Amino acid sequence: MKFAVIEYSSKTGMVWRHRDDYPNYLADPDKEMDPTSFGCYVSALKGEHIPLTGLILGPVNQVSRAAQLWRKVVKRVTGNWPQSYALDYLKGLDAVLVVHQISDGHEVTAFTKRLKQTFPQLVIMGVPTQPYGLLEQHWQQNEGWLQDFKEFAGACDVFISIVADTVPLWQQLLHKPVVYLPQPYPVDFASKYYQEAVKKQKVIYVAGVLSRPTIERGFIVAAKLQQRFPEYSIQCVSEDDTPIQPLAGSRSTRVPFAQWQEHLAYLSRVALVINTDHTFTRGRVQVDCAAVGTPSIGANSDGQRDLFPDLPATVNTSVAQLVEQCAELLEDPAWYGAVVARARQRLQPYDYPTSAQRLTALVAKYL
């Protein structure tokens, strides 16, 4: 099957192609391909990653300097790219995964409509970049965005959700076939970073983007947990020097942002991860934790629900309940080991070969 992921832009502006000896997770994350996002689909299906801007301005298409200048002028004046760029490069593809994002989403919608008209036999799968919770906030504050998003979904054959709990929400909203498919994950590679509990440091790591609602709850949990287990230190990612009020008086440090492989190694060394993100994310932190043998609690992500079912959390889960979950893990090595073992077992179907089978079967249904 000839497959491609199409996004509005890319790091290089050029087509990135999977190679068996150079999958996405080995590529330079700053200059080539993200090891944790849609590049996973490209490598799982051994396809290509195509930037829409590369079709419009080159170098995916050969575009003259005069045409580039004219298209840029039209974009500046009207706010939209002219729909005169060629789609010939996409001829021969069997299926594409088109990624819709908040910024420049209208351009992706216009492209997807045209793509379906030009190649009606092509199976178009649509997926959003941002999690459902953040998208819901956005369309409530930005009139017209939701209608554009519905038009995007309407031009797709099937809409993919990477979070099982949001499937009925999307179905009600879009009135389109919505299929749950967990994001492909390089299980074998990531599992090389697995570390047994006895080798972990007495560190509680609080993950999450601080600007998102309810993330602060994780710091409150960590501070209360440290009061019960003073031998454990608290660490979190350093975004800036803004004080984290719930950690005032706690023994805590900030660690610098790390690329994926370094982050895997870091997660393998800590005893526990707390992440109270309740925006219905895929839960990449939780997936990484399952691979390296570290329990994660607090999120309503798909990774949390699926991989750590014994540590459930919703937006209504109280701080006290989360503290008790953590305490039980830290006090009972047998329970800790059982939770980790179950997560590792449930992670296996996320690997690239199995994910490719699911996606291929989905495409065959709509061909």
ROLOBA-723449 format. One record per residue (C-alpha): residue in three letters; z, x, y. Coordinates in steps of 0.5 Angstrom, whole numbers, padded with zeros to 4 digits, always signed. Each point is the difference from the previous one (the first is absolute). Layout:
% residues N
alaZXY...
END
This chain:
% residues 367
met+0000+0000+0000lys-0002+0003+0007phe+0006-0002+0004ala+0002+0002+0007val+0006-0001+0005ile-0002-0002+0007glu+0004+0001+0006tyr-0001+0000+0008ser+0001+0008+0000ser+0002+0006-0004lys+0003+0006+0002thr-0007+0004-0001gly-0004-0006+0002met-0004+0002-0006val-0001-0002-0007trp+0006+0002-0005arg-0002+0000-0007his+0005+0001-0006arg-0001+0006-0004asp+0003+0000-0007asp+0003+0007+0002tyr+0002-0002+0007pro+0003-0007+0000asn+0003-0003+0006tyr+0007+0002-0001leu-0003+0007+0001ala-0004+0000+0006asp+0003+0002+0007pro+0004-0006+0002asp-0001+0002+0008lys-0008+0001-0001glu-0003-0003-0006met+0004-0006-0004asp+0006-0003+0000pro+0004+0001-0006thr+0004-0007+0000ser-0005-0005+0002phe-0007-0002-0001gly-0002+0006-0003cys+0003-0002-0006tyr-0005-0005-0001val-0006+0005+0001ser+0003+0005-0005ala+0002-0005-0005leu-0007-0003+0000lys-0003+0007+0001gly-0004-0003+0006glu-0001+0001+0008his+0004-0001+0006ile-0005-0002+0006pro+0002-0001+0007leu-0003-0005+0004thr-0001+0004+0006gly-0004+0005-0004leu-0005-0005-0001ile+0000-0002+0007leu+0000+0007+0003gly-0001+0004-0005pro+0000+0005-0004val+0000-0005-0006asn-0006-0003+0003gln-0005+0004+0004val+0001-0002+0007ser-0004+0003+0006arg+0004+0002+0006ala-0004-0005+0004ala+0003-0006-0005gln+0007+0003+0000leu+0000+0000+0008trp-0003-0007+0000arg+0005-0003-0005lys+0006+0003+0003val-0002-0003+0007val-0001-0007-0004lys+0007+0001-0003arg+0003+0002+0007val-0003-0006+0004thr+0001-0006-0006gly+0005+0003-0004asn-0004+0000-0006trp-0005+0004-0004pro-0007-0002+0000gln-0002-0003-0007ser-0006+0005+0000tyr+0002+0005-0004ala-0003+0001-0007leu+0004-0002-0007asp-0005+0004-0004tyr+0005+0005-0003leu+0004-0006-0003lys-0006-0002-0004gly+0001+0001-0008leu+0008-0001+0001asp+0003-0005-0005ala+0006-0002+0003val+0004+0002+0007leu+0007+0000+0002val+0000-0002+0008val+0006+0002+0003his+0002-0004+0006gln+0005+0002+0005ile+0003-0002+0007ser-0003+0004+0004asp-0008-0001+0000gly+0001-0005-0005his-0006-0004+0004glu-0005+0005-0002val+0002+0000-0007thr-0001-0007+0000ala-0007+0000+0003phe-0002+0006-0005thr+0003-0004-0006lys-0004-0007+0002arg-0006+0004+0001leu+0001+0004-0007lys+0000-0006-0004gln-0006-0003+0003thr-0004+0006-0001phe+0003+0002-0007pro+0002-0007-0003gln+0000+0003-0007leu+0006+0005+0002val+0007-0002-0001ile+0004+0001+0006met+0007+0001-0001gly+0005-0001+0006val+0007+0003+0002pro+0004+0001+0006thr+0003+0007+0002gln+0006-0003+0003pro+0006-0004-0004tyr+0000-0007+0000gly+0006+0000+0004leu-0002+0004+0006leu-0007-0004+0000glu+0004-0007+0000gln+0003+0003+0006his-0006+0002+0003trp-0004-0006+0000gln+0006-0004+0002gln-0001+0004+0007asn-0007+0001+0000glu-0004-0006+0001gly-0007+0000-0004trp+0002+0006-0004leu+0001-0005-0006gln-0006-0003+0000asp-0004+0006+0000phe+0004+0002-0006lys-0002-0006-0003glu-0007+0001+0001phe+0000+0007-0003ala+0004-0003-0006gly-0006-0005+0000ala-0005+0005-0001cys+0003+0003-0006asp-0001-0002-0007val+0008+0001-0002phe+0006+0002+0004ile+0005+0005-0003ser+0007+0000+0002ile+0004+0006-0003val+0007-0004+0001ala+0000-0005-0005asp+0005-0004+0004thr-0005-0001+0005val-0005-0003-0004pro+0001-0007+0001leu+0001+0001+0008trp-0007+0003+0000gln-0003-0006-0004gln+0003-0005+0004leu-0002+0004+0007leu-0007+0002-0003his-0002-0005-0005lys-0004+0005-0003pro+0001+0003-0007val+0006+0005+0000val+0002+0005-0005tyr+0006+0004-0001leu-0002+0007-0002pro+0005+0006+0001gln-0003+0006+0004pro-0002+0006-0005tyr+0005+0005-0001pro-0001+0007-0003val+0006-0001-0004asp-0001+0007-0005phe-0001+0004+0006ala+0006-0003+0004ser+0004+0000-0006lys+0000+0008+0000tyr+0005-0001+0005tyr+0005-0003-0004gln+0007+0002+0000glu+0006-0002-0004ala+0006-0003+0003val+0005+0006-0001lys-0005+0005+0004lys+0000-0005+0006gln+0004+0002+0006lys+0006-0005+0003val-0005-0002+0005ile-0001-0008+0002tyr-0007+0000+0004val-0002-0006+0005ala-0007-0001+0000gly-0004-0005+0004val-0004+0000+0007leu+0006-0001+0005ser-0004-0005+0005arg-0001-0005-0006pro+0005-0006+0000thr+0006+0001-0005ile-0001+0007-0001glu+0007+0002+0004arg+0003-0004-0006gly-0001+0006-0005phe+0004+0004+0005ile+0006-0004+0000val+0000-0001-0008ala-0001+0008+0000ala+0006+0001+0005lys+0005-0005-0004leu-0002+0003-0007gln+0002+0007+0003gln+0006-0003+0002arg+0001-0001-0008phe-0003+0006-0002pro+0001+0005+0005glu-0003+0006-0004tyr-0006-0003+0001ser-0004+0002+0007ile-0005-0004+0003gln-0007+0002+0002cys-0006-0004+0003val-0007+0002+0003ser+0000+0002+0007glu-0005-0004+0005asp+0004+0003+0006asp+0006+0001+0003thr+0002-0007+0001pro+0008-0001-0002ile+0000-0004-0006gln+0006-0004+0001pro+0002-0003-0007leu+0001+0008-0002ala+0005+0001+0006gly+0006+0004-0003ser-0004+0001-0007arg-0002+0007-0003ser-0007-0001+0001thr-0006+0004+0001arg-0008-0001+0002val-0005+0003-0004pro-0007+0002+0002phe-0006-0005-0002ala-0003+0003-0006gln-0007-0001-0003trp-0001-0004-0007gln+0001+0006-0005glu+0006+0003+0004his+0003-0007+0001leu+0000-0001-0008ala+0004+0006-0001tyr+0005-0002+0006leu+0001-0007-0003ser+0001+0004-0007arg+0006+0003+0002val+0004-0005+0004ala+0004-0005-0004leu-0001-0006+0003val-0006-0003+0005ile+0002-0006+0004asn-0006-0004+0004thr+0001-0007+0003asp-0007-0001+0002his-0001-0008-0001thr-0007+0000+0003phe-0003-0001-0007thr-0003+0007-0001arg-0003+0003-0006gly+0006+0004-0001arg-0003+0007+0000val+0007+0003+0000gln+0003-0004-0005val-0006+0002-0005asp+0001+0007+0002cys+0007+0000-0002ala-0002-0003-0007ala-0004+0006-0001val+0005+0005+0002gly+0006-0004-0003thr+0004-0002+0006pro+0003-0007+0001ser-0002-0004+0006ile+0003-0006+0003gly-0001-0005+0005ala-0007-0002+0001asn-0004-0006-0001ser-0006+0004-0002asp-0004-0001-0006gly+0002+0007-0002gln+0007-0002+0000arg-0001-0007-0003asp-0004+0003-0006leu+0003+0007-0001phe+0007-0001+0001pro+0001-0007-0002asp+0008+0001-0001leu+0001+0002+0007pro-0003-0006+0004ala+0000-0001+0007thr-0003-0005+0005val+0001-0001+0008asn+0006-0004-0002thr+0004+0005-0004ser+0006+0002+0003val+0002+0007+0002ala+0006-0001-0005gln-0004-0002-0005leu-0005+0006+0001val+0007+0005+0000glu+0002-0003-0007gln-0007+0001-0003cys+0000+0008+0003ala+0008+0000-0002glu-0002-0002-0007leu-0005+0005-0001leu+0004+0006+0002glu+0006-0002-0004asp-0004-0001-0006pro-0004+0005-0003ala-0003-0004-0006trp-0002-0006+0005tyr-0003+0005+0004gly-0004+0003-0005ala-0002-0007-0003val-0003-0002+0007val-0004+0007+0001ala-0003-0001-0007arg-0002-0007+0001ala-0003+0002+0006arg-0004+0005-0003gln-0002-0004-0006arg-0003-0006+0005leu-0004+0005+0004gln-0004+0002-0005pro-0005-0006+0001tyr-0002+0003+0007asp-0003+0006-0002tyr-0007+0001+0002pro-0004-0001-0007thr+0004-0007-0001ser-0001-0002+0007ala-0008+0001+0000gln+0000-0004-0006arg+0003-0006+0004leu-0004+0001+0006thr-0007+0001-0005ala+0002-0007-0003leu+0001-0003+0006val-0007+0002+0003ala-0003-0002-0007lys+0003-0007+0002tyr-0003-0001+0006leu-0007+0003-0001
END
